[in-house]
Amino acid sequence: MGVLITLSRWIDALTEGVGRLVVWLVLLVALLSAGNAIMRYGFSYSSNAYLEAQWYMFSLIFLFGGAYALKHNAHVRIDLVFGRFSKRTQAWIDIIGTVLFLLPMAIGVIYLSWDWAKGSFLGREMSPDVGGLPRWPIKLALPLGFALLALQGLSELIKRIAYLTGHLQMTAEEQEVVE
């Protein structure tokens, strides 16, 4: 179990690092959105590249922020019902949800999007709009974002099993959710 806990901590560190970068994208997309609006309405200037960059950054926030949200228990859950159960029952619910829903969904998206993203990358797909950006980087972000989500799901699964088997105590952040 020690090796799995070490793997979980490594995944958590990866997710935390990616999440900290994504947080900066929120500021950048807000500034770019404001700049686009000022340029369009104030100076009658518009650029497909700026609009697509805004769309790409917004997509990256959600694709790479999902794993970060999962790590910090910021995902949607029915806390009204979930919070009434014991910590052990909550851990079991998390395990069942991860195994039956989260991991199959993430793996399915990776499987279904990989050839699509790979084809775009190999063909160096570009936007069909004049002055647009390359499309392949954002298409590649789809399976990568879900791979990060699947890894974080695996980390959460390891932590819940370790908790149930007495190998790991819940952190203060996890206890906030399961209490």
C-alpha positions in Angstrom: 0.0 0.0 0.0 3.0 2.3 0.6 3.9 2.3 -3.1 0.3 3.2 -4.0 0.2 6.0 -1.5 3.5 7.4 -2.9 1.9 7.2 -6.4 -1.1 9.1 -5.1 1.1 11.8 -3.6 3.0 12.1 -6.9 -0.3 12.4 -8.8 -1.6 15.0 -6.3 1.6 17.1 -6.8 1.2 16.9 -10.6 -2.4 18.0 -10.4 -1.5 20.8 -7.9 1.2 22.1 -10.3 -1.1 22.1 -13.3 -3.9 23.6 -11.2 -1.7 26.5 -10.1 -0.9 27.2 -13.8 -4.5 27.1 -14.7 -5.4 29.6 -12.1 -3.3 32.1 -14.0 -5.3 31.3 -17.2 -8.4 32.7 -15.5 -6.7 36.1 -15.2 -5.4 35.9 -18.7 -8.7 35.0 -20.3 -10.4 37.9 -18.3 -7.8 40.4 -19.6 -8.0 39.0 -23.1 -11.8 39.2 -23.1 -11.8 42.8 -21.9 -9.1 43.6 -24.4 -11.2 42.0 -27.2 -14.2 44.0 -26.2 -12.3 47.3 -26.0 -10.7 46.7 -29.4 -14.0 45.7 -31.0 -16.3 48.3 -29.7 -13.8 51.1 -29.1 -11.6 50.8 -32.2 -13.8 48.7 -34.5 -11.0 46.1 -34.7 -11.5 42.4 -34.3 -9.1 39.5 -34.7 -10.0 35.8 -35.1 -6.8 34.9 -33.4 -7.7 36.8 -30.2 -11.2 35.3 -30.2 -9.8 31.8 -30.6 -7.1 32.4 -28.0 -9.9 33.4 -25.6 -11.9 30.3 -26.5 -8.7 28.1 -26.1 -7.9 29.5 -22.7 -11.4 29.1 -21.5 -11.4 25.4 -22.6 -8.0 24.8 -20.9 -9.4 26.2 -17.7 -12.1 23.5 -17.7 -10.1 20.7 -19.2 -7.1 21.0 -16.8 -9.0 22.5 -13.9 -11.3 19.4 -13.5 -8.5 17.3 -11.9 -7.6 20.2 -9.6 -11.3 20.6 -8.5 -11.5 16.9 -7.8 -8.3 17.0 -5.7 -9.7 19.9 -3.7 -13.2 18.3 -3.4 -14.6 21.3 -5.3 -16.7 19.2 -7.6 -20.4 18.9 -7.6 -21.9 16.5 -5.1 -25.1 16.2 -3.2 -23.6 17.3 0.2 -27.0 17.5 1.8 -27.3 13.7 1.6 -23.6 12.8 1.5 -22.8 14.7 4.7 -25.2 12.7 6.7 -23.3 9.5 6.3 -20.3 8.3 8.3 -16.8 8.9 7.0 -16.5 5.2 6.1 -19.7 5.3 4.2 -18.6 8.4 2.4 -15.4 6.8 1.5 -17.3 3.8 0.0 -19.6 6.2 -1.9 -16.5 7.9 -3.4 -14.9 4.6 -4.3 -18.1 3.3 -6.0 -18.6 6.6 -7.8 -15.0 6.7 -9.0 -14.9 3.1 -10.2 -18.4 3.1 -11.8 -18.6 6.6 -13.2 -15.5 8.8 -13.1 -12.9 6.4 -14.4 -15.0 4.8 -17.1 -16.2 8.2 -18.3 -12.6 9.7 -18.4 -11.2 6.6 -20.0 -14.0 6.6 -22.6 -13.4 10.3 -23.5 -9.6 9.6 -23.8 -10.3 6.6 -26.1 -12.9 8.4 -28.2 -10.9 11.6 -28.6 -7.4 10.3 -29.0 -7.5 9.4 -32.8 -9.3 12.7 -33.4 -6.6 14.7 -31.6 -3.8 12.7 -33.1 -5.1 13.2 -36.6 -5.3 16.9 -36.0 -1.8 17.0 -34.6 -0.3 14.9 -37.5 -2.1 17.1 -40.0 -1.1 20.3 -38.2 -4.8 21.3 -38.4 -5.4 25.1 -38.6 -8.5 27.1 -38.0 -10.7 27.6 -41.1 -11.1 31.2 -40.1 -8.9 33.9 -41.6 -6.1 34.7 -39.1 -7.1 31.9 -36.9 -4.9 29.8 -34.7 -3.7 26.2 -35.0 -6.5 23.8 -33.9 -4.3 20.8 -33.0 -3.1 22.1 -29.6 -6.6 22.5 -28.2 -7.7 19.2 -29.6 -4.8 17.5 -28.0 -5.8 19.1 -24.7 -9.0 17.1 -24.6 -7.5 13.6 -24.1 -4.7 15.1 -21.9 -7.2 16.9 -19.7 -9.2 13.8 -19.2 -6.0 11.8 -18.6 -5.1 14.1 -15.8 -8.7 13.8 -14.4 -8.4 10.0 -14.6 -5.0 10.1 -12.8 -6.5 12.3 -10.1 -9.5 9.9 -9.8 -7.0 7.1 -9.3 -5.3 9.1 -6.6 -8.6 9.7 -4.8 -9.4 6.0 -5.1 -6.1 5.1 -3.6 -6.6 7.5 -0.7 -10.1 6.3 0.1 -9.0 2.6 0.1 -6.0 3.5 2.2 -8.3 5.3 4.6 -10.7 2.3 4.8 -7.8 -0.1 5.4 -6.2 2.2 8.1 -3.1 3.1 6.1 -3.9 6.7 5.8 -5.7 9.4 7.8 -7.9 11.9 6.0 -6.3 15.3 5.5 -8.0 18.4 6.9 -9.3 19.3 3.4 -10.8 15.8 2.9 -12.3 15.8 6.4 -14.1 19.1 5.5 -16.0 17.1 2.9 -16.6 13.8 4.7 -17.6 15.2 8.1 
